[in-house]
Amino acid sequence: MNGLTVKELYTLEETIAKDIFKGVTYPWEVLPKISEFILGLGATLLEDEYDKVGEDVWIAKSAKVFESAYIHGPAIIGKDAEVRQCAFIRGNAIVGEGAVVGNSTELKNVILFNKVQVPHYNYVGDSILGYKAHMGAGSITSNVKSDKKLVVVKTPEGNIETGMKKFGAMLGDEVEVGCGTVLNPGSVVGSHTNIYPLSSVRGYVPADSIYKKQGEVVEKM
């Protein structure tokens, strides 16, 4: 469907994980593959650029990781990335080059493209955030439905069955998510779109839009 494909959402040159998307139509299809992909990619990283720390954790020598941060493998922290105080990376996480994982932010089964910012009290689970995407303070992905049913992506062209119980959000390149926003399971936000603070987002939001509230989405001028 229009607007939801990997090609339309992401600049693949802006992630070390570009090969995981080969042969994939929709980005959420790679969520079950992240762990295995990291293990394979980590083994190929150059020792003069990355340190292997603990079990299946690779951290770029140029990255800045605060002592109070916790990183569980498999995980890759990219060049010039910053992982701040008390960040909690639960595993299956790729943090892109120049990305920021902020204080008390939690990551689990995610791909953050280069220059992504999740800098203040964010939860990002079972999600993919495109190049320069930014989540404001306290904004989170909700990755499991309250009724525990499989996640469906709702679009104007019809629903897409994902077959997944855990699926947070797919944010395209340079998406701006306002503070205190909840991205409900199965949210897909097109590139260069802005989400108003304190929003509750569900379904597909087109690229180059401003999301003011459910049912009020306007095109950027």
ABEGO torsion letter per residue (X at the ends): XBGABAAAABBAAABAAAAAABGBABAAAAAAAAAAAAAAAAAABBAAABBBBEBGBBBBAABBBBAABBBBOBBBBBBGBBBBBGBBBAEGBBBBBGBBBBBGBBBBGBBBBBGBBBABGBBBBGBBBBBGBBBBBGBBBBABBAAGBBBBBBBAAEBBBAGBABBBBBBBBGBBBBBGBBBBBGBBBBBGBBBBBGBBBBEBBBBGBBBABBGBBBBBX
